[in-house]
Amino acid sequence: SREDPCEPAGPIVVNVAADSPASKAGLQRGDRLVAIDAEPISDHDGAVAKLRSVEQKCTLTIDRDGITKTV
C-alpha cells in the first residue's frame, strides 16, 4: 500500500518482456496501470487477477508521466 496519500494508486510496470503482448502494445517501464477493460485497478493483486482472466485481448488504461493513454 502507498504511504503518501497524494501518490496515485495503481501498480507500476517494472519490466516489459521483449516480444511480449505488453511490449507489442507499447507498455513501458514506469507506466502506472489505471484500468483494465475500463475497470479501475488500484493494487497489484487486483491487476494480476484481472489479467489472468483475460482470454484474448484487453484494453489497458495507463498513466505515463501524467498523461492518460489507452493501449
All heavy atoms as TSV, in Angstrom:
chain	resi	resn	atom	element	x	y	z
A	1	SER	N	N	0.841	-1.186	0.000
A	1	SER	CA	C	0.000	0.000	0.000
A	1	SER	C	C	0.877	1.236	0.000
A	1	SER	O	O	2.014	1.212	0.432
A	1	SER	CB	C	-0.957	-0.024	1.184
A	1	SER	OG	O	-0.327	0.428	2.349
A	2	ARG	N	N	0.332	2.323	-0.430
A	2	ARG	CA	C	1.080	3.561	-0.561
A	2	ARG	C	C	0.971	4.359	0.738
A	2	ARG	O	O	-0.099	4.499	1.301
A	2	ARG	CB	C	0.545	4.374	-1.725
A	2	ARG	CG	C	0.562	3.561	-2.996
A	2	ARG	CD	C	0.987	4.446	-4.127
A	2	ARG	NE	N	1.020	3.704	-5.357
A	2	ARG	CZ	C	2.109	3.121	-5.854
A	2	ARG	NH1	N	3.244	3.181	-5.228
A	2	ARG	NH2	N	2.071	2.483	-6.986
A	3	GLU	N	N	2.083	4.892	1.159
A	3	GLU	CA	C	2.117	5.678	2.388
A	3	GLU	C	C	1.739	7.131	2.140
A	3	GLU	O	O	1.217	7.793	3.007
A	3	GLU	CB	C	3.521	5.612	3.008
A	3	GLU	CG	C	3.935	4.206	3.413
A	3	GLU	CD	C	3.076	3.628	4.503
A	3	GLU	OE1	O	2.646	4.374	5.401
A	3	GLU	OE2	O	2.798	2.415	4.450
A	4	ASP	N	N	2.007	7.651	0.954
A	4	ASP	CA	C	1.754	9.044	0.626
A	4	ASP	C	C	0.364	9.172	0.018
A	4	ASP	O	O	0.121	8.680	-1.079
A	4	ASP	CB	C	2.819	9.530	-0.371
A	4	ASP	CG	C	2.668	10.991	-0.726
A	4	ASP	OD1	O	1.653	11.611	-0.348
A	4	ASP	OD2	O	3.567	11.523	-1.396
A	5	PRO	N	N	-0.582	9.841	0.700
A	5	PRO	CA	C	-1.939	9.936	0.175
A	5	PRO	C	C	-2.029	10.741	-1.117
A	5	PRO	O	O	-3.016	10.655	-1.833
A	5	PRO	CB	C	-2.718	10.616	1.309
A	5	PRO	CG	C	-1.693	11.322	2.112
A	5	PRO	CD	C	-0.422	10.523	1.980
A	6	CYS	N	N	-1.018	11.508	-1.437
A	6	CYS	CA	C	-1.009	12.278	-2.680
A	6	CYS	C	C	-0.512	11.449	-3.861
A	6	CYS	O	O	-0.659	11.845	-5.013
A	6	CYS	CB	C	-0.137	13.528	-2.535
A	6	CYS	SG	S	-0.813	14.684	-1.339
A	7	GLU	N	N	0.088	10.317	-3.588
A	7	GLU	CA	C	0.593	9.435	-4.639
A	7	GLU	C	C	-0.580	8.658	-5.235
A	7	GLU	O	O	-1.349	8.044	-4.514
A	7	GLU	CB	C	1.619	8.468	-4.044
A	7	GLU	CG	C	2.214	7.501	-5.036
A	7	GLU	CD	C	3.170	8.153	-6.013
A	7	GLU	OE1	O	3.665	9.241	-5.733
A	7	GLU	OE2	O	3.392	7.556	-7.072
A	8	PRO	N	N	-0.745	8.680	-6.558
A	8	PRO	CA	C	-1.853	7.944	-7.174
A	8	PRO	C	C	-1.760	6.453	-6.904
A	8	PRO	O	O	-0.674	5.902	-6.788
A	8	PRO	CB	C	-1.682	8.213	-8.671
A	8	PRO	CG	C	-0.692	9.308	-8.798
A	8	PRO	CD	C	0.087	9.354	-7.531
A	9	ALA	N	N	-2.911	5.814	-6.812
A	9	ALA	CA	C	-2.957	4.365	-6.617
A	9	ALA	C	C	-2.717	3.669	-7.948
A	9	ALA	O	O	-2.812	4.277	-9.005
A	9	ALA	CB	C	-4.318	3.973	-6.054
A	10	GLY	N	N	-2.411	2.406	-7.886
A	10	GLY	CA	C	-2.241	1.604	-9.085
A	10	GLY	C	C	-0.842	1.076	-9.208
A	10	GLY	O	O	0.122	1.754	-8.883
A	11	PRO	N	N	-0.737	-0.167	-9.662
A	11	PRO	CA	C	0.582	-0.780	-9.818
A	11	PRO	C	C	1.383	-0.114	-10.933
A	11	PRO	O	O	0.823	0.400	-11.894
A	11	PRO	CB	C	0.261	-2.235	-10.155
A	11	PRO	CG	C	-1.158	-2.260	-10.579
A	11	PRO	CD	C	-1.824	-1.059	-10.011
A	12	ILE	N	N	2.696	-0.154	-10.774
A	12	ILE	CA	C	3.611	0.429	-11.748
A	12	ILE	C	C	4.347	-0.692	-12.460
A	12	ILE	O	O	4.820	-1.638	-11.834
A	12	ILE	CB	C	4.618	1.365	-11.058
A	12	ILE	CG1	C	3.870	2.535	-10.423
A	12	ILE	CG2	C	5.669	1.868	-12.047
A	12	ILE	CD1	C	4.741	3.441	-9.583
A	13	VAL	N	N	4.451	-0.568	-13.781
A	13	VAL	CA	C	5.171	-1.556	-14.588
A	13	VAL	C	C	6.657	-1.434	-14.275
A	13	VAL	O	O	7.233	-0.347	-14.380
A	13	VAL	CB	C	4.920	-1.322	-16.096
A	13	VAL	CG1	C	5.754	-2.261	-16.939
A	13	VAL	CG2	C	3.444	-1.457	-16.421
A	14	VAL	N	N	7.286	-2.544	-13.891
A	14	VAL	CA	C	8.712	-2.526	-13.578
A	14	VAL	C	C	9.546	-3.234	-14.638
A	14	VAL	O	O	10.753	-3.050	-14.698
A	14	VAL	CB	C	9.019	-3.120	-12.185
A	14	VAL	CG1	C	8.424	-2.230	-11.101
A	14	VAL	CG2	C	8.515	-4.533	-12.060
A	15	ASN	N	N	8.887	-4.049	-15.471
A	15	ASN	CA	C	9.612	-4.759	-16.517
A	15	ASN	C	C	8.634	-5.148	-17.619
A	15	ASN	O	O	7.509	-5.518	-17.335
A	15	ASN	CB	C	10.276	-6.019	-15.951
A	15	ASN	CG	C	11.174	-6.698	-16.957
A	15	ASN	OD1	O	11.802	-6.044	-17.785
A	15	ASN	ND2	N	11.239	-8.011	-16.899
A	16	VAL	N	N	9.081	-5.038	-18.862
A	16	VAL	CA	C	8.287	-5.474	-20.006
A	16	VAL	C	C	9.154	-6.429	-20.812
A	16	VAL	O	O	10.204	-6.046	-21.317
A	16	VAL	CB	C	7.832	-4.290	-20.887
A	16	VAL	CG1	C	7.016	-4.781	-22.060
A	16	VAL	CG2	C	7.036	-3.274	-20.070
A	17	ALA	N	N	8.722	-7.678	-20.901
A	17	ALA	CA	C	9.493	-8.687	-21.624
A	17	ALA	C	C	9.473	-8.391	-23.130
A	17	ALA	O	O	8.436	-8.023	-23.685
A	17	ALA	CB	C	8.923	-10.074	-21.351
A	18	ALA	N	N	10.613	-8.548	-23.759
A	18	ALA	CA	C	10.719	-8.354	-25.201
A	18	ALA	C	C	9.786	-9.310	-25.923
A	18	ALA	O	O	9.605	-10.455	-25.507
A	18	ALA	CB	C	12.158	-8.569	-25.647
A	19	ASP	N	N	9.167	-8.846	-26.981
A	19	ASP	CA	C	8.262	-9.639	-27.817
A	19	ASP	C	C	7.025	-10.152	-27.083
A	19	ASP	O	O	6.371	-11.074	-27.553
A	19	ASP	CB	C	8.996	-10.813	-28.476
A	19	ASP	CG	C	10.085	-10.343	-29.426
A	19	ASP	OD1	O	9.862	-9.328	-30.121
A	19	ASP	OD2	O	11.145	-10.981	-29.464
A	20	SER	N	N	6.714	-9.586	-25.935
A	20	SER	CA	C	5.511	-9.973	-25.200
A	20	SER	C	C	4.323	-9.152	-25.715
A	20	SER	O	O	4.512	-8.123	-26.374
A	20	SER	CB	C	5.698	-9.711	-23.708
A	20	SER	OG	O	5.781	-8.313	-23.471
A	21	PRO	N	N	3.100	-9.585	-25.422
A	21	PRO	CA	C	1.945	-8.770	-25.808
A	21	PRO	C	C	2.024	-7.352	-25.231
A	21	PRO	O	O	1.649	-6.389	-25.894
A	21	PRO	CB	C	0.755	-9.537	-25.233
A	21	PRO	CG	C	1.221	-10.964	-25.198
A	21	PRO	CD	C	2.685	-10.867	-24.851
A	22	ALA	N	N	2.533	-7.223	-24.011
A	22	ALA	CA	C	2.669	-5.899	-23.398
A	22	ALA	C	C	3.651	-5.027	-24.181
A	22	ALA	O	O	3.397	-3.848	-24.416
A	22	ALA	CB	C	3.122	-6.036	-21.951
A	23	SER	N	N	4.754	-5.616	-24.588
A	23	SER	CA	C	5.749	-4.887	-25.381
A	23	SER	C	C	5.165	-4.471	-26.725
A	23	SER	O	O	5.336	-3.331	-27.163
A	23	SER	CB	C	6.990	-5.757	-25.584
A	23	SER	OG	O	7.890	-5.142	-26.474
A	24	LYS	N	N	4.473	-5.376	-27.374
A	24	LYS	CA	C	3.869	-5.082	-28.679
A	24	LYS	C	C	2.801	-4.006	-28.575
A	24	LYS	O	O	2.579	-3.250	-29.515
A	24	LYS	CB	C	3.304	-6.355	-29.289
A	24	LYS	CG	C	4.392	-7.326	-29.695
A	24	LYS	CD	C	3.834	-8.644	-30.171
A	24	LYS	CE	C	4.977	-9.615	-30.447
A	24	LYS	NZ	N	4.507	-10.951	-30.759
A	25	ALA	N	N	2.141	-3.899	-27.410
A	25	ALA	CA	C	1.119	-2.872	-27.198
A	25	ALA	C	C	1.732	-1.513	-26.871
A	25	ALA	O	O	1.045	-0.509	-26.873
A	25	ALA	CB	C	0.179	-3.299	-26.077
A	26	GLY	N	N	3.035	-1.502	-26.573
A	26	GLY	CA	C	3.701	-0.242	-26.271
A	26	GLY	C	C	3.840	0.074	-24.797
A	26	GLY	O	O	4.234	1.174	-24.426
A	27	LEU	N	N	3.529	-0.891	-23.935
A	27	LEU	CA	C	3.680	-0.681	-22.496
A	27	LEU	C	C	5.151	-0.450	-22.172
A	27	LEU	O	O	6.023	-1.091	-22.764
A	27	LEU	CB	C	3.164	-1.908	-21.753
A	27	LEU	CG	C	2.576	-1.710	-20.370
A	27	LEU	CD1	C	1.414	-0.751	-20.409
A	27	LEU	CD2	C	2.122	-3.033	-19.801
A	28	GLN	N	N	5.428	0.466	-21.247
A	28	GLN	CA	C	6.809	0.805	-20.906
A	28	GLN	C	C	7.023	0.752	-19.405
A	28	GLN	O	O	6.089	0.928	-18.624
A	28	GLN	CB	C	7.149	2.219	-21.390
A	28	GLN	CG	C	7.080	2.398	-22.876
A	28	GLN	CD	C	7.379	3.824	-23.295
A	28	GLN	OE1	O	7.745	4.667	-22.494
A	28	GLN	NE2	N	7.207	4.096	-24.576
A	29	ARG	N	N	8.270	0.531	-19.039
A	29	ARG	CA	C	8.651	0.560	-17.628
A	29	ARG	C	C	8.294	1.932	-17.063
A	29	ARG	O	O	8.554	2.957	-17.677
A	29	ARG	CB	C	10.156	0.315	-17.510
A	29	ARG	CG	C	10.614	0.251	-16.097
A	29	ARG	CD	C	12.077	-0.109	-16.048
A	29	ARG	NE	N	12.454	-0.330	-14.669
A	29	ARG	CZ	C	13.561	0.122	-14.128
A	29	ARG	NH1	N	14.439	0.766	-14.854
A	29	ARG	NH2	N	13.804	-0.105	-12.872
A	30	GLY	N	N	7.666	1.935	-15.895
A	30	GLY	CA	C	7.274	3.183	-15.245
A	30	GLY	C	C	5.822	3.563	-15.482
A	30	GLY	O	O	5.293	4.441	-14.806
A	31	ASP	N	N	5.156	2.905	-16.453
A	31	ASP	CA	C	3.732	3.172	-16.667
A	31	ASP	C	C	2.960	2.733	-15.431
A	31	ASP	O	O	3.245	1.697	-14.839
A	31	ASP	CB	C	3.210	2.392	-17.882
A	31	ASP	CG	C	3.710	2.926	-19.209
A	31	ASP	OD1	O	4.244	4.056	-19.249
A	31	ASP	OD2	O	3.565	2.212	-20.216
A	32	ARG	N	N	1.967	3.534	-15.056
A	32	ARG	CA	C	1.101	3.178	-13.926
A	32	ARG	C	C	-0.207	2.639	-14.496
A	32	ARG	O	O	-0.855	3.298	-15.288
A	32	ARG	CB	C	0.823	4.388	-13.050
A	32	ARG	CG	C	-0.030	4.074	-11.823
A	32	ARG	CD	C	-0.294	5.314	-10.993
A	32	ARG	NE	N	0.923	6.006	-10.642
A	32	ARG	CZ	C	1.706	5.707	-9.602
A	32	ARG	NH1	N	1.395	4.704	-8.825
A	32	ARG	NH2	N	2.797	6.408	-9.363
A	33	LEU	N	N	-0.596	1.451	-14.071
A	33	LEU	CA	C	-1.828	0.831	-14.541
A	33	LEU	C	C	-3.014	1.452	-13.814
A	33	LEU	O	O	-3.075	1.448	-12.588
A	33	LEU	CB	C	-1.775	-0.672	-14.295
A	33	LEU	CG	C	-2.880	-1.520	-14.862
A	33	LEU	CD1	C	-2.997	-1.325	-16.372
A	33	LEU	CD2	C	-2.626	-2.975	-14.543
A	34	VAL	N	N	-3.942	2.002	-14.595
A	34	VAL	CA	C	-5.107	2.680	-14.039
A	34	VAL	C	C	-6.354	1.796	-14.142
A	34	VAL	O	O	-7.145	1.720	-13.202
A	34	VAL	CB	C	-5.350	4.020	-14.773
A	34	VAL	CG1	C	-6.603	4.711	-14.274
A	34	VAL	CG2	C	-4.134	4.933	-14.636
A	35	ALA	N	N	-6.532	1.126	-15.303
A	35	ALA	CA	C	-7.723	0.298	-15.508
A	35	ALA	C	C	-7.432	-0.794	-16.526
A	35	ALA	O	O	-6.560	-0.645	-17.384
A	35	ALA	CB	C	-8.887	1.158	-15.990
A	36	ILE	N	N	-8.186	-1.869	-16.418
A	36	ILE	CA	C	-8.150	-2.957	-17.392
A	36	ILE	C	C	-9.574	-3.121	-17.890
A	36	ILE	O	O	-10.488	-3.359	-17.096
A	36	ILE	CB	C	-7.636	-4.270	-16.772
A	36	ILE	CG1	C	-6.228	-4.078	-16.216
A	36	ILE	CG2	C	-7.680	-5.401	-17.800
A	36	ILE	CD1	C	-5.697	-5.262	-15.419
A	37	ASP	N	N	-9.758	-2.977	-19.204
A	37	ASP	CA	C	-11.099	-3.015	-19.803
A	37	ASP	C	C	-12.052	-2.085	-19.061
A	37	ASP	O	O	-13.181	-2.451	-18.734
A	37	ASP	CB	C	-11.644	-4.444	-19.854
A	37	ASP	CG	C	-10.932	-5.308	-20.881
A	37	ASP	OD1	O	-10.354	-4.742	-21.841
A	37	ASP	OD2	O	-10.938	-6.535	-20.732
A	38	ALA	N	N	-11.585	-0.879	-18.799
A	38	ALA	CA	C	-12.352	0.200	-18.154
A	38	ALA	C	C	-12.697	-0.079	-16.687
A	38	ALA	O	O	-13.404	0.695	-16.065
A	38	ALA	CB	C	-13.607	0.544	-18.950
A	39	GLU	N	N	-12.182	-1.156	-16.118
A	39	GLU	CA	C	-12.396	-1.461	-14.700
A	39	GLU	C	C	-11.205	-0.925	-13.913
A	39	GLU	O	O	-10.074	-1.385	-14.120
A	39	GLU	CB	C	-12.529	-2.966	-14.493
A	39	GLU	CG	C	-12.809	-3.344	-13.061
A	39	GLU	CD	C	-12.954	-4.853	-12.883
A	39	GLU	OE1	O	-13.555	-5.494	-13.755
A	39	GLU	OE2	O	-12.427	-5.366	-11.876
A	40	PRO	N	N	-11.441	0.042	-13.017
A	40	PRO	CA	C	-10.324	0.632	-12.267
A	40	PRO	C	C	-9.524	-0.418	-11.495
A	40	PRO	O	O	-10.080	-1.363	-10.945
A	40	PRO	CB	C	-11.007	1.597	-11.302
A	40	PRO	CG	C	-12.326	1.887	-11.932
A	40	PRO	CD	C	-12.728	0.619	-12.651
A	41	ILE	N	N	-8.213	-0.228	-11.492
A	41	ILE	CA	C	-7.296	-1.109	-10.782
A	41	ILE	C	C	-6.521	-0.243	-9.783
A	41	ILE	O	O	-5.964	0.784	-10.150
A	41	ILE	CB	C	-6.300	-1.769	-11.760
A	41	ILE	CG1	C	-7.035	-2.627	-12.778
A	41	ILE	CG2	C	-5.244	-2.573	-11.018
A	41	ILE	CD1	C	-7.768	-3.815	-12.219
A	42	SER	N	N	-6.498	-0.674	-8.527
A	42	SER	CA	C	-5.791	0.127	-7.534
A	42	SER	C	C	-4.658	-0.622	-6.852
A	42	SER	O	O	-3.884	-0.032	-6.116
A	42	SER	CB	C	-6.769	0.645	-6.475
A	42	SER	OG	O	-7.364	-0.439	-5.797
A	43	ASP	N	N	-4.561	-1.933	-7.109
A	43	ASP	CA	C	-3.483	-2.667	-6.454
A	43	ASP	C	C	-2.962	-3.795	-7.342
A	43	ASP	O	O	-3.609	-4.198	-8.310
A	43	ASP	CB	C	-3.931	-3.210	-5.098
A	43	ASP	CG	C	-5.079	-4.201	-5.193
A	43	ASP	OD1	O	-4.994	-5.154	-5.984
A	43	ASP	OD2	O	-6.070	-4.029	-4.463
A	44	HIS	N	N	-1.806	-4.283	-7.003
A	44	HIS	CA	C	-1.125	-5.321	-7.771
A	44	HIS	C	C	-1.957	-6.589	-7.864
A	44	HIS	O	O	-2.120	-7.165	-8.939
A	44	HIS	CB	C	0.239	-5.607	-7.131
A	44	HIS	CG	C	0.963	-6.745	-7.768
A	44	HIS	ND1	N	0.838	-8.041	-7.324
A	44	HIS	CD2	C	1.803	-6.782	-8.831
A	44	HIS	CE1	C	1.567	-8.832	-8.088
A	44	HIS	NE2	N	2.173	-8.094	-9.011
A	45	ASP	N	N	-2.490	-7.061	-6.737
A	45	ASP	CA	C	-3.247	-8.311	-6.731
A	45	ASP	C	C	-4.481	-8.229	-7.625
A	45	ASP	O	O	-4.804	-9.177	-8.339
A	45	ASP	CB	C	-3.645	-8.703	-5.308
A	45	ASP	CG	C	-2.444	-9.074	-4.450
A	45	ASP	OD1	O	-1.381	-9.398	-5.019
A	45	ASP	OD2	O	-2.562	-9.031	-3.212
A	46	GLY	N	N	-5.169	-7.095	-7.594
A	46	GLY	CA	C	-6.335	-6.904	-8.451
A	46	GLY	C	C	-5.955	-6.919	-9.921
A	46	GLY	O	O	-6.664	-7.484	-10.754
A	47	ALA	N	N	-4.827	-6.306	-10.243
A	47	ALA	CA	C	-4.356	-6.273	-11.629
A	47	ALA	C	C	-3.996	-7.673	-12.106
A	47	ALA	O	O	-4.380	-8.082	-13.207
A	47	ALA	CB	C	-3.148	-5.337	-11.757
A	48	VAL	N	N	-3.290	-8.417	-11.289
A	48	VAL	CA	C	-2.888	-9.778	-11.664
A	48	VAL	C	C	-4.116	-10.654	-11.867
A	48	VAL	O	O	-4.217	-11.380	-12.859
A	48	VAL	CB	C	-1.938	-10.384	-10.607
A	48	VAL	CG1	C	-1.731	-11.871	-10.849
A	48	VAL	CG2	C	-0.604	-9.649	-10.603
A	49	ALA	N	N	-5.075	-10.582	-10.963
A	49	ALA	CA	C	-6.290	-11.391	-11.080
A	49	ALA	C	C	-7.049	-11.053	-12.361
A	49	ALA	O	O	-7.496	-11.944	-13.086
A	49	ALA	CB	C	-7.187	-11.181	-9.862
A	50	LYS	N	N	-7.180	-9.771	-12.648
A	50	LYS	CA	C	-7.903	-9.352	-13.855
A	50	LYS	C	C	-7.154	-9.801	-15.107
A	50	LYS	O	O	-7.761	-10.318	-16.047
A	50	LYS	CB	C	-8.096	-7.834	-13.846
A	50	LYS	CG	C	-8.802	-7.289	-15.058
A	50	LYS	CD	C	-10.254	-7.724	-15.109
A	50	LYS	CE	C	-10.938	-7.104	-16.323
A	50	LYS	NZ	N	-12.248	-7.634	-16.565
A	51	LEU	N	N	-5.847	-9.624	-15.155
A	51	LEU	CA	C	-5.072	-10.019	-16.336
A	51	LEU	C	C	-5.107	-11.532	-16.554
A	51	LEU	O	O	-5.130	-11.994	-17.689
A	51	LEU	CB	C	-3.634	-9.518	-16.229
A	51	LEU	CG	C	-3.470	-8.002	-16.398
A	51	LEU	CD1	C	-2.056	-7.579	-16.049
A	51	LEU	CD2	C	-3.840	-7.566	-17.807
A	52	ARG	N	N	-5.128	-12.290	-15.494
A	52	ARG	CA	C	-5.200	-13.750	-15.625
A	52	ARG	C	C	-6.544	-14.205	-16.191
A	52	ARG	O	O	-6.645	-15.279	-16.766
A	52	ARG	CB	C	-4.947	-14.428	-14.281
A	52	ARG	CG	C	-3.494	-14.408	-13.909
A	52	ARG	CD	C	-3.213	-15.206	-12.675
A	52	ARG	NE	N	-1.785	-15.232	-12.424
A	52	ARG	CZ	C	-1.241	-15.399	-11.242
A	52	ARG	NH1	N	-2.005	-15.567	-10.180
A	52	ARG	NH2	N	0.056	-15.410	-11.104
A	53	SER	N	N	-7.573	-13.391	-16.026
A	53	SER	CA	C	-8.897	-13.763	-16.513
A	53	SER	C	C	-9.108	-13.385	-17.982
A	53	SER	O	O	-10.095	-13.802	-18.590
A	53	SER	CB	C	-9.985	-13.102	-15.661
A	53	SER	OG	O	-10.055	-11.715	-15.924
A	54	VAL	N	N	-8.179	-12.631	-18.561
A	54	VAL	CA	C	-8.297	-12.208	-19.957
A	54	VAL	C	C	-8.042	-13.405	-20.868
A	54	VAL	O	O	-7.047	-14.100	-20.720
A	54	VAL	CB	C	-7.291	-11.076	-20.271
A	54	VAL	CG1	C	-7.276	-10.771	-21.756
A	54	VAL	CG2	C	-7.616	-9.833	-19.468
A	55	GLU	N	N	-8.952	-13.615	-21.820
A	55	GLU	CA	C	-8.796	-14.748	-22.721
A	55	GLU	C	C	-7.982	-14.406	-23.965
A	55	GLU	O	O	-7.159	-15.190	-24.398
A	55	GLU	CB	C	-10.164	-15.292	-23.107
A	55	GLU	CG	C	-10.864	-15.943	-21.928
A	55	GLU	CD	C	-12.163	-16.588	-22.311
A	55	GLU	OE1	O	-12.342	-16.937	-23.490
A	55	GLU	OE2	O	-13.010	-16.742	-21.418
A	56	GLN	N	N	-8.223	-13.280	-24.592
A	56	GLN	CA	C	-7.508	-12.925	-25.816
A	56	GLN	C	C	-6.851	-11.553	-25.706
A	56	GLN	O	O	-5.650	-11.452	-25.645
A	56	GLN	CB	C	-8.453	-12.939	-27.024
A	56	GLN	CG	C	-8.919	-14.327	-27.409
A	56	GLN	CD	C	-7.794	-15.182	-27.968
A	56	GLN	OE1	O	-6.948	-14.700	-28.695
A	56	GLN	NE2	N	-7.782	-16.441	-27.610
A	57	LYS	N	N	-7.661	-10.518	-25.718
A	57	LYS	CA	C	-7.146	-9.154	-25.693
A	57	LYS	C	C	-7.849	-8.366	-24.608
A	57	LYS	O	O	-8.961	-8.697	-24.204
A	57	LYS	CB	C	-7.399	-8.458	-27.039
A	57	LYS	CG	C	-6.636	-9.059	-28.186
A	57	LYS	CD	C	-6.904	-8.281	-29.453
A	57	LYS	CE	C	-6.121	-8.864	-30.613
A	57	LYS	NZ	N	-6.308	-8.082	-31.844
A	58	CYS	N	N	-7.190	-7.310	-24.169
A	58	CYS	CA	C	-7.805	-6.392	-23.224
A	58	CYS	C	C	-7.287	-4.995	-23.519
A	58	CYS	O	O	-6.282	-4.820	-24.208
A	58	CYS	CB	C	-7.532	-6.791	-21.780
A	58	CYS	SG	S	-5.806	-6.664	-21.280
A	59	THR	N	N	-7.971	-4.014	-22.988
A	59	THR	CA	C	-7.564	-2.624	-23.124
A	59	THR	C	C	-7.025	-2.157	-21.777
A	59	THR	O	O	-7.695	-2.304	-20.757
A	59	THR	CB	C	-8.761	-1.750	-23.547
A	59	THR	OG1	O	-9.256	-2.232	-24.786
A	59	THR	CG2	C	-8.354	-0.296	-23.696
A	60	LEU	N	N	-5.812	-1.622	-21.792
A	60	LEU	CA	C	-5.206	-1.096	-20.578
A	60	LEU	C	C	-5.238	0.424	-20.620
A	60	LEU	O	O	-4.887	1.025	-21.640
A	60	LEU	CB	C	-3.750	-1.547	-20.455
A	60	LEU	CG	C	-3.477	-3.045	-20.463
A	60	LEU	CD1	C	-1.979	-3.292	-20.376
A	60	LEU	CD2	C	-4.205	-3.737	-19.339
A	61	THR	N	N	-5.652	1.019	-19.532
A	61	THR	CA	C	-5.550	2.460	-19.374
A	61	THR	C	C	-4.368	2.684	-18.448
A	61	THR	O	O	-4.306	2.104	-17.358
A	61	THR	CB	C	-6.833	3.056	-18.774
A	61	THR	OG1	O	-7.936	2.676	-19.591
A	61	THR	CG2	C	-6.737	4.576	-18.696
A	62	ILE	N	N	-3.424	3.480	-18.916
A	62	ILE	CA	C	-2.204	3.714	-18.148
A	62	ILE	C	C	-1.983	5.207	-17.946
A	62	ILE	O	O	-2.536	6.034	-18.673
A	62	ILE	CB	C	-0.968	3.111	-18.850
A	62	ILE	CG1	C	-0.781	3.735	-20.234
A	62	ILE	CG2	C	-1.086	1.597	-18.934
A	62	ILE	CD1	C	0.559	3.428	-20.884
A	63	ASP	N	N	-1.187	5.518	-16.965
A	63	ASP	CA	C	-0.727	6.890	-16.742
A	63	ASP	C	C	0.767	6.858	-17.032
A	63	ASP	O	O	1.523	6.128	-16.397
A	63	ASP	CB	C	-0.994	7.296	-15.299
A	63	ASP	CG	C	-0.462	8.688	-14.984
A	63	ASP	OD1	O	0.743	8.922	-15.169
A	63	ASP	OD2	O	-1.261	9.533	-14.539
A	64	ARG	N	N	1.177	7.654	-18.005
A	64	ARG	CA	C	2.593	7.761	-18.351
A	64	ARG	C	C	2.989	9.225	-18.216
A	64	ARG	O	O	2.566	10.057	-18.986
A	64	ARG	CB	C	2.847	7.268	-19.771
A	64	ARG	CG	C	4.323	7.321	-20.174
A	64	ARG	CD	C	4.550	6.814	-21.566
A	64	ARG	NE	N	4.253	5.380	-21.634
A	64	ARG	CZ	C	3.920	4.756	-22.769
A	64	ARG	NH1	N	3.845	5.416	-23.904
A	64	ARG	NH2	N	3.673	3.464	-22.733
A	65	ASP	N	N	3.773	9.505	-17.201
A	65	ASP	CA	C	4.250	10.874	-16.973
A	65	ASP	C	C	3.099	11.878	-16.881
A	65	ASP	O	O	3.163	12.984	-17.415
A	65	ASP	CB	C	5.236	11.301	-18.065
A	65	ASP	CG	C	6.455	10.412	-18.117
A	65	ASP	OD1	O	6.932	9.986	-17.045
A	65	ASP	OD2	O	6.945	10.131	-19.228
A	66	GLY	N	N	2.009	11.474	-16.210
A	66	GLY	CA	C	0.886	12.374	-16.004
A	66	GLY	C	C	-0.102	12.438	-17.150
A	66	GLY	O	O	-1.084	13.178	-17.081
A	67	ILE	N	N	0.123	11.662	-18.197
A	67	ILE	CA	C	-0.771	11.639	-19.347
A	67	ILE	C	C	-1.453	10.272	-19.408
A	67	ILE	O	O	-0.779	9.247	-19.364
A	67	ILE	CB	C	0.003	11.908	-20.657
A	67	ILE	CG1	C	0.640	13.294	-20.603
A	67	ILE	CG2	C	-0.907	11.776	-21.866
A	67	ILE	CD1	C	1.613	13.566	-21.718
A	68	THR	N	N	-2.776	10.278	-19.491
A	68	THR	CA	C	-3.517	9.022	-19.573
A	68	THR	C	C	-3.535	8.548	-21.003
A	68	THR	O	O	-3.825	9.298	-21.929
A	68	THR	CB	C	-4.964	9.228	-19.073
A	68	THR	OG1	O	-4.921	9.702	-17.720
A	68	THR	CG2	C	-5.748	7.927	-19.124
A	69	LYS	N	N	-3.192	7.260	-21.198
A	69	LYS	CA	C	-3.168	6.644	-22.509
A	69	LYS	C	C	-3.896	5.317	-22.443
A	69	LYS	O	O	-3.987	4.694	-21.386
A	69	LYS	CB	C	-1.724	6.366	-22.958
A	69	LYS	CG	C	-0.885	7.589	-23.143
A	69	LYS	CD	C	0.500	7.203	-23.621
A	69	LYS	CE	C	1.283	8.444	-23.928
A	69	LYS	NZ	N	1.884	8.423	-25.228
A	70	THR	N	N	-4.388	4.874	-23.594
A	70	THR	CA	C	-5.033	3.570	-23.703
A	70	THR	C	C	-4.218	2.726	-24.666
A	70	THR	O	O	-3.885	3.177	-25.755
A	70	THR	CB	C	-6.480	3.708	-24.210
A	70	THR	OG1	O	-7.188	4.562	-23.310
A	70	THR	CG2	C	-7.171	2.372	-24.288
A	71	VAL	N	N	-3.884	1.516	-24.242
A	71	VAL	CA	C	-3.129	0.581	-25.107
A	71	VAL	C	C	-3.857	-0.748	-25.140
A	71	VAL	O	O	-4.612	-1.071	-24.250
A	71	VAL	CB	C	-1.666	0.393	-24.647
A	71	VAL	CG1	C	-0.909	1.694	-24.736
A	71	VAL	CG2	C	-1.586	-0.167	-23.245
